[in-house]
């Protein structure tokens, strides 16, 4: 992607040392910074829009609130772009062109940054931010060990980084090795509840400052929608938290923000509608087609050598081919898939307890925890940026293992499928093996097995497709 970073610049000051620099953390995208000076904000934003970047990203850390609020004001004033597409007047710093060709972005810092300076200020400051948060959690937590983001010499204060993942959020835990698990869980729960009460929807990431009071209760004392992420200077505590605790690290964080933006403003993922149509027309003859496709039935064999005792989530389950083959009890597996007809077939024999209908990217972040997360013959439909989002989500949802089958789709196959026209041209795929190899595996996880096998031969194009099954264990 070609991404424009909108950076506010007062009186011509262009200090790169205080600016976020995502290009330091990923080579997947090309970033170009546009400095927006206060004496000509509207003209410069119009010029950035005219350059037709794939995505606009506003850099907010190190900026005064009134500077980035001015960006928000101007974007709201413009109202329409030359393509007659509505502008976004929201709190997200990301806007994608997947559905709106030149849609600009409004900074997360358009929301108030709230910090209190004494116990009596907690409720008043948070009310000024538009939400009566105050003390959110009453509990018996008495301990106060050191954790990530501690911004005070007082051991009872913590800052929790929260990341938006689709329509939900995930808190980045403090250093678990140094913290009582009960306190860690309570801090994360409080940070997520603050997101809901403070109406932070649309903000891709923020920090919540929390104090452990003398009676053990947790009090929210600050909300900052401008965390120091992708720092161009020495590593910030926020970047350290991402590096140590966010699955996939900074590259995955950037791509999760992009996908979240696509879902929020584009209405869906890049292929969702056309793929739904294609599989809906194929659903009744899917199983017979699989049986007739050379090699395809054998791709489930590498899965069968692993332990799947406990709950299982199957991403892109289709009619349930993988679930029927796993050595597990009937009714212990839940699936996700787009076409309702295929989901009904998958539930018919009782192997699947439930199959929520929707794209993996939208549904997965909303699901509860499972012991195991699996997927076969589904992930090649999505581009690499969305695969990164799904991987990060899966690592957040799996307790014990993740087992993914990754198809190596040859370009010749894609060229042949494109000639079929819609909706079948949506059956094009991506070879994600390189993306899997470069993905940063979270701490406490390991790559337990990697097996490459012949996957299948396309009956329509004659191309051979190989599949690599990756098994990660916690």
C-alpha positions as CSV (number, residue, x, y, z in Angstrom):
1,X,0.0,0.0,0.0
2,X,1.0,3.6,-0.6
3,X,0.3,5.4,2.7
4,X,0.2,9.1,3.4
5,X,1.1,10.2,6.9
6,X,-0.5,13.5,7.8
7,X,1.6,15.4,10.4
8,X,0.6,18.7,12.0
9,X,3.4,21.3,11.9
10,X,3.2,24.5,13.9
11,X,5.0,27.5,12.4
12,X,6.9,25.3,10.0
13,X,8.5,23.2,12.7
14,X,9.2,19.7,11.2
15,X,10.7,17.7,14.1
16,X,11.0,14.1,12.9
17,X,12.3,13.1,16.4
18,X,8.8,13.4,17.9
19,X,6.9,11.7,15.0
20,X,5.7,8.2,14.6
21,X,7.5,6.3,11.9
22,X,5.8,3.1,10.9
23,X,8.3,2.6,8.1
24,X,10.9,1.6,10.7
25,X,8.8,-1.5,11.5
26,X,7.5,-2.8,8.2
27,X,8.6,-3.0,4.6
28,X,5.2,-4.1,3.4
29,X,4.0,-0.5,2.6
30,X,5.4,2.7,1.3
31,X,5.0,5.7,3.7
32,X,5.1,9.4,2.7
33,X,4.9,12.1,5.3
34,X,2.9,15.3,4.5
35,X,3.5,18.2,7.0
36,X,0.4,20.2,7.5
37,X,1.2,23.8,8.5
38,X,-1.3,25.7,10.6
39,X,-1.5,28.7,8.2
40,X,-2.7,26.6,5.3
41,X,-4.3,23.4,6.7
42,X,-7.2,23.2,4.3
43,X,-5.1,23.7,1.2
44,X,-2.5,21.1,2.2
45,X,-5.1,18.5,3.1
46,X,-6.7,19.0,-0.3
47,X,-3.3,18.5,-2.0
48,X,-2.8,15.3,0.0
49,X,-6.2,14.0,-1.1
50,X,-5.4,14.9,-4.7
51,X,-2.4,12.6,-4.6
52,X,-4.8,9.7,-4.2
53,X,-2.9,7.6,-1.7
54,X,-4.2,4.1,-0.9
55,X,-4.6,5.1,2.8
56,X,-4.2,8.2,5.0
57,X,-2.8,7.9,8.5
58,X,-2.5,10.9,10.9
59,X,0.5,10.9,13.2
60,X,-0.6,12.2,16.6
61,X,2.0,11.6,19.3
62,X,4.0,14.6,20.2
63,X,1.3,17.0,18.9
64,X,-0.6,19.4,20.9
65,X,-4.3,18.5,21.1
66,X,-5.4,21.8,19.5
67,X,-3.1,21.1,16.5
68,X,-4.6,17.7,15.6
69,X,-8.1,19.0,16.5
70,X,-7.6,21.6,13.8
71,X,-7.0,18.8,11.3
72,X,-10.3,17.3,12.4
73,X,-12.1,20.6,12.0
74,X,-10.8,21.2,8.5
75,X,-11.7,17.7,7.4
76,X,-15.2,18.1,8.7
77,X,-15.5,21.5,6.9
78,X,-14.4,20.1,3.6
79,X,-17.3,17.7,3.8
80,X,-17.0,16.2,0.3
81,X,-14.1,15.2,-1.9
82,X,-13.9,15.6,-5.7
83,X,-15.3,12.1,-6.1
84,X,-18.5,13.1,-4.2
85,X,-17.6,10.6,-1.5
86,X,-18.4,11.5,2.1
87,X,-15.4,12.4,4.3
88,X,-14.9,10.6,7.6
89,X,-15.5,12.9,10.6
90,X,-14.6,10.3,13.2
91,X,-11.8,9.5,15.7
92,X,-9.8,7.1,13.6
93,X,-6.3,8.1,12.3
94,X,-6.7,5.6,9.4
95,X,-8.8,5.9,6.3
96,X,-8.6,3.5,3.4
97,X,-9.5,3.9,-0.2
98,X,-10.7,0.3,-0.7
99,X,-14.3,1.6,-1.1
100,X,-13.8,5.5,-1.1
101,X,-11.1,6.5,-3.6
102,X,-9.8,9.6,-1.8
103,X,-11.2,9.4,1.7
104,X,-9.1,11.3,4.2
105,X,-8.5,10.6,7.9
106,X,-9.4,12.4,11.1
107,X,-7.0,12.0,14.0
108,X,-7.7,10.0,17.1
109,X,-6.5,13.0,19.0
110,X,-9.7,14.7,18.1
111,X,-10.9,13.2,21.3
112,X,-9.8,14.7,24.6
113,X,-6.7,13.5,26.3
114,X,-7.6,13.1,30.0
115,X,-5.1,13.1,32.8
116,X,-5.9,13.8,36.4
117,X,-3.4,15.1,39.0
118,X,-5.1,14.1,42.3
119,X,-7.6,11.7,43.7
120,X,-10.3,14.2,43.7
121,X,-9.9,15.0,40.0
122,X,-10.7,11.5,38.7
123,X,-14.4,11.8,38.2
124,X,-14.4,15.4,37.1
125,X,-11.7,15.0,34.5
126,X,-13.4,12.0,33.0
127,X,-16.7,13.7,32.9
128,X,-15.1,16.5,30.9
129,X,-14.0,13.9,28.4
130,X,-17.7,13.1,27.8
131,X,-18.0,10.0,29.9
132,X,-18.7,9.6,33.7
133,X,-16.1,6.8,34.2
134,X,-14.7,7.3,37.7
135,X,-14.0,4.2,39.6
136,X,-14.9,1.3,37.4
137,X,-14.0,-1.7,39.3
138,X,-14.4,-2.6,43.0
139,X,-12.3,-5.6,43.9
140,X,-10.1,-7.1,46.6
141,X,-6.8,-6.5,44.6
142,X,-4.3,-5.4,47.2
143,X,-1.0,-6.0,45.4
144,X,0.8,-3.5,43.2
145,X,3.9,-5.0,41.6
146,X,5.7,-3.2,38.7
147,X,4.2,-3.5,35.2
148,X,4.5,-2.0,31.7
149,X,3.8,1.6,31.3
150,X,4.2,2.6,34.9
151,X,4.4,6.4,34.7
152,X,4.9,7.2,38.3
153,X,7.2,6.3,41.1
154,X,4.1,5.2,42.9
155,X,4.0,1.4,42.4
156,X,0.2,1.5,42.4
157,X,-0.2,3.3,39.0
158,X,-0.3,1.5,35.7
159,X,-0.9,2.4,32.0
160,X,-2.6,-0.3,29.9
161,X,-2.3,-0.1,26.1
162,X,-5.5,-1.1,24.3
163,X,-5.7,-2.0,20.6
164,X,-8.8,-2.0,18.4
165,X,-9.3,-5.3,16.5
166,X,-12.3,-5.0,14.2
167,X,-15.3,-4.1,16.2
168,X,-13.7,-5.1,19.5
169,X,-10.6,-4.2,21.4
170,X,-7.8,-6.2,23.0
171,X,-5.7,-4.9,26.0
172,X,-2.0,-5.5,26.0
173,X,-1.1,-7.0,29.4
174,X,1.5,-5.7,31.7
175,X,4.7,-7.8,32.2
176,X,3.0,-11.0,33.2
177,X,6.2,-12.5,34.7
178,X,6.3,-9.7,37.3
179,X,2.6,-9.3,38.1
180,X,0.0,-11.1,40.1
181,X,-2.3,-12.7,37.5
182,X,-5.4,-11.5,39.3
183,X,-4.3,-7.9,39.2
184,X,-3.2,-8.2,35.5
185,X,-6.6,-9.5,34.5
186,X,-8.4,-6.8,36.5
187,X,-6.3,-4.0,34.9
188,X,-7.1,-5.3,31.4
189,X,-10.8,-5.7,32.2
190,X,-10.9,-2.1,33.5
191,X,-9.2,-0.8,30.4
192,X,-11.7,-2.5,28.1
193,X,-14.7,-1.2,30.2
194,X,-13.2,2.3,29.9
195,X,-13.3,2.0,26.1
196,X,-17.0,1.3,26.3
197,X,-17.9,3.9,28.8
198,X,-15.7,6.7,27.4
199,X,-17.0,6.1,23.9
200,X,-13.6,5.5,22.3
201,X,-15.1,3.6,19.3
202,X,-13.1,4.6,16.2
203,X,-9.9,5.1,18.1
204,X,-7.4,2.4,16.9
205,X,-5.3,2.5,20.1
206,X,-5.2,4.3,23.4
207,X,-3.8,4.0,26.9
208,X,-5.8,3.9,30.1
209,X,-4.0,5.1,33.3
210,X,-5.2,3.2,36.4
211,X,-4.5,3.6,40.1
212,X,-4.7,0.8,42.6
213,X,-6.2,2.6,45.6
214,X,-5.5,1.9,49.3
215,X,-8.7,-0.2,49.6
216,X,-7.7,-2.4,46.6
217,X,-10.2,-0.8,44.2
218,X,-9.1,0.3,40.7
219,X,-9.6,3.9,39.7
220,X,-9.2,5.2,36.1
221,X,-7.2,8.4,36.3
222,X,-6.5,9.1,32.7
223,X,-7.3,8.3,29.1
224,X,-4.8,9.1,26.3
225,X,-5.8,8.5,22.6
226,X,-2.3,9.5,21.5
227,X,0.1,6.7,22.7
228,X,3.7,6.8,21.7
229,X,3.6,4.0,19.1
230,X,6.0,3.4,16.1
231,X,8.4,5.8,17.9
232,X,11.2,7.3,15.8
233,X,13.3,7.8,18.9
234,X,14.4,5.4,21.6
235,X,11.8,2.7,22.3
236,X,8.8,3.9,24.2
237,X,7.1,1.7,26.8
238,X,4.2,1.4,24.4
239,X,6.5,0.0,21.7
240,X,8.1,-2.3,24.2
241,X,4.6,-3.6,25.1
242,X,3.8,-4.2,21.5
243,X,7.1,-5.9,20.8
244,X,6.8,-8.3,23.8
245,X,3.0,-8.9,24.0
246,X,1.2,-8.2,20.7
247,X,1.2,-11.2,18.3
248,X,3.1,-10.4,15.2
249,X,4.8,-7.2,16.7
250,X,4.7,-3.8,15.0
251,X,4.2,-5.0,11.5
252,X,1.1,-6.9,12.5
253,X,-0.1,-3.9,14.6
254,X,0.0,-1.6,11.6
255,X,-1.8,-4.2,9.4
256,X,-4.4,-4.8,12.1
257,X,-5.1,-1.1,12.1
258,X,-5.5,-1.0,8.3
259,X,-7.9,-3.9,8.3
260,X,-9.9,-2.5,11.2
261,X,-10.2,0.7,9.2
262,X,-11.3,-1.2,6.1
263,X,-14.0,-2.9,8.1
264,X,-15.2,0.2,9.8
265,X,-15.4,2.5,6.8
266,X,-15.3,0.2,3.8
267,X,-18.1,-2.0,5.1
268,X,-16.2,-5.2,4.6
269,X,-13.0,-6.9,3.7
270,X,-11.5,-6.9,0.2
271,X,-13.2,-10.0,-1.1
272,X,-16.1,-10.7,1.2
273,X,-19.2,-10.1,-1.1
274,X,-17.9,-11.8,-4.2
275,X,-16.6,-14.8,-2.3
276,X,-19.9,-15.2,-0.6
277,X,-21.7,-15.4,-3.9
278,X,-19.2,-17.8,-5.4
279,X,-19.4,-20.3,-2.5
280,X,-23.2,-19.9,-2.2
281,X,-23.6,-21.2,-5.8
282,X,-21.1,-24.0,-5.0
283,X,-22.4,-25.1,-1.6
284,X,-24.7,-28.0,-2.7
285,X,-22.0,-29.7,-4.8
286,X,-19.0,-28.7,-2.7
287,X,-18.4,-32.0,-1.0
288,X,-18.7,-34.0,-4.2
289,X,-16.3,-31.5,-5.9
290,X,-13.8,-32.0,-3.2
291,X,-14.0,-35.8,-3.5
292,X,-13.4,-35.5,-7.2
293,X,-10.5,-33.1,-6.9
294,X,-7.2,-34.9,-7.0
295,X,-5.3,-34.8,-3.7
296,X,-7.7,-32.5,-1.8
297,X,-9.1,-35.1,0.6
298,X,-5.5,-35.9,1.7
299,X,-4.8,-32.4,2.9
300,X,-6.6,-33.2,6.2
301,X,-4.1,-35.9,7.1
302,X,-1.4,-33.7,8.5
303,X,-4.0,-32.3,11.0
304,X,-4.9,-35.8,12.3
305,X,-1.6,-36.4,13.9
306,X,-2.1,-33.6,16.4
307,X,-4.0,-33.4,19.7
308,X,-7.2,-31.4,19.6
309,X,-8.7,-32.3,22.9
310,X,-10.9,-29.5,24.2
311,X,-12.7,-26.8,22.3
312,X,-11.9,-26.1,18.6
313,X,-12.6,-23.1,16.4
314,X,-12.4,-23.8,12.6
315,X,-11.9,-20.7,10.5
316,X,-13.5,-20.9,7.0
317,X,-15.1,-24.3,7.9
318,X,-17.2,-24.6,4.8
319,X,-19.4,-27.7,4.9
320,X,-17.2,-29.1,7.8
321,X,-14.8,-31.3,5.9
322,X,-11.9,-30.6,8.4
323,X,-14.1,-30.9,11.5
324,X,-15.4,-34.3,10.4
325,X,-11.9,-35.6,10.0
326,X,-10.3,-34.4,13.3
327,X,-10.1,-37.0,16.1
328,X,-12.5,-35.1,18.3
329,X,-16.0,-35.6,19.8
330,X,-19.0,-34.5,17.9
331,X,-20.3,-31.1,19.0
332,X,-16.9,-29.9,20.4
333,X,-16.1,-27.7,17.4
334,X,-17.3,-24.2,16.4
335,X,-16.8,-22.9,12.8
336,X,-16.9,-19.5,11.0
337,X,-17.8,-19.1,7.3
338,X,-19.4,-16.6,5.0
339,X,-22.1,-18.5,3.0
340,X,-25.2,-19.4,5.1
341,X,-25.9,-22.4,3.0
342,X,-22.5,-24.0,3.6
343,X,-22.8,-23.2,7.3
344,X,-26.1,-25.1,7.5
345,X,-24.6,-28.1,5.8
346,X,-21.7,-28.0,8.2
347,X,-24.1,-28.1,11.2
348,X,-26.3,-30.8,9.8
349,X,-24.3,-33.9,11.0
350,X,-23.8,-32.6,14.5
351,X,-20.0,-32.2,14.4
352,X,-20.2,-28.4,14.7
353,X,-21.9,-26.9,17.8
354,X,-22.4,-23.6,15.9
355,X,-21.2,-21.8,12.8
356,X,-21.5,-18.0,13.0
357,X,-22.0,-16.6,9.5
358,X,-19.6,-13.8,8.4
359,X,-16.0,-13.2,7.3
360,X,-13.2,-14.6,9.4
361,X,-11.9,-11.1,9.9
362,X,-15.1,-9.7,11.3
363,X,-16.2,-12.7,13.4
364,X,-13.0,-14.0,14.9
365,X,-12.2,-11.0,17.1
366,X,-15.7,-11.3,18.7
367,X,-15.3,-15.0,19.6
368,X,-14.4,-16.3,23.1
369,X,-11.3,-18.2,23.9
370,X,-10.8,-21.8,22.5
371,X,-8.2,-24.4,23.2
372,X,-7.4,-24.8,19.5
373,X,-7.8,-22.7,16.4
374,X,-7.6,-24.4,13.0
375,X,-8.1,-23.5,9.3
376,X,-7.7,-25.3,6.0
377,X,-8.3,-24.1,2.4
378,X,-9.6,-20.7,3.5
379,X,-6.8,-18.2,4.3
380,X,-5.5,-18.1,0.7
381,X,-8.5,-16.0,-0.3
382,X,-7.4,-13.0,1.7
383,X,-4.5,-10.6,1.0
384,X,-1.4,-10.6,3.3
385,X,-2.5,-7.6,5.3
386,X,-5.7,-9.5,6.3
387,X,-3.8,-12.7,7.0
388,X,-1.7,-10.8,9.5
389,X,-4.9,-9.6,11.2
390,X,-6.3,-13.1,11.4
391,X,-3.0,-14.5,12.7
392,X,-2.9,-11.9,15.5
393,X,-6.5,-12.5,16.4
394,X,-6.0,-16.3,16.4
395,X,-3.1,-16.0,18.8
396,X,-5.3,-13.9,21.1
397,X,-8.1,-16.5,21.0
398,X,-6.1,-19.8,21.3
399,X,-5.1,-21.4,24.6
400,X,-3.1,-24.4,23.4
401,X,-2.5,-24.5,19.7
402,X,-3.0,-23.0,16.2
403,X,-2.9,-25.3,13.1
404,X,-3.2,-23.6,9.7
405,X,-3.0,-25.1,6.2
406,X,-1.5,-22.5,3.8
407,X,-2.0,-23.1,0.1
408,X,0.7,-22.1,-2.3
409,X,-1.4,-20.7,-5.1
410,X,0.5,-20.3,-8.4
411,X,0.0,-17.2,-10.4
412,X,-1.0,-19.2,-13.5
413,X,-4.0,-20.5,-11.6
414,X,-5.1,-16.9,-10.8
415,X,-4.8,-15.9,-14.4
416,X,-7.0,-18.8,-15.5
417,X,-9.6,-18.1,-12.8
418,X,-9.8,-14.4,-13.7
419,X,-10.9,-15.3,-17.2
420,X,-14.0,-17.1,-15.8
421,X,-15.4,-13.7,-14.7
422,X,-17.6,-12.9,-11.7
423,X,-18.3,-14.4,-9.2
424,X,-15.8,-17.1,-9.9
425,X,-12.9,-14.7,-10.4
426,X,-13.1,-14.2,-6.6
427,X,-11.7,-17.7,-6.2
428,X,-8.2,-16.2,-6.9
429,X,-5.8,-16.9,-4.1
430,X,-2.5,-15.8,-2.5
431,X,0.6,-17.7,-1.7
432,X,1.1,-16.8,2.0
433,X,4.0,-19.1,2.7
434,X,6.6,-16.2,2.9
435,X,4.2,-14.2,5.1
436,X,3.9,-17.2,7.5
437,X,7.7,-17.6,7.6
438,X,8.2,-13.9,8.5
439,X,5.4,-13.6,11.0
440,X,6.7,-12.8,14.6
441,X,5.6,-15.7,16.8
442,X,4.5,-14.4,20.2
443,X,6.5,-15.2,23.3
444,X,5.5,-18.4,25.1
445,X,4.5,-19.9,21.7
446,X,6.6,-22.1,19.4
447,X,6.4,-23.5,15.9
448,X,5.9,-27.2,16.8
449,X,5.6,-28.7,13.3
450,X,5.7,-27.6,9.6
451,X,4.7,-30.2,6.9
452,X,4.5,-29.5,3.2
453,X,2.3,-31.9,1.1
454,X,0.7,-32.0,-2.3
455,X,-2.6,-30.2,-1.8
456,X,-4.8,-30.5,-4.9
457,X,-5.0,-30.2,-8.7
458,X,-7.5,-27.8,-10.0
459,X,-10.0,-29.6,-12.2
460,X,-10.7,-26.4,-14.2
461,X,-7.1,-25.1,-14.8
462,X,-4.9,-28.2,-14.2
463,X,-2.6,-26.4,-11.8
464,X,-1.0,-28.2,-8.9
465,X,-1.3,-26.6,-5.5
466,X,0.9,-27.5,-2.5
467,X,-0.2,-27.0,1.1
468,X,2.0,-26.3,4.1
469,X,0.5,-27.1,7.5
470,X,1.9,-25.0,10.4
471,X,1.3,-26.1,14.0
472,X,2.0,-23.6,16.7
473,X,1.8,-24.6,20.4
474,X,1.6,-22.6,23.6
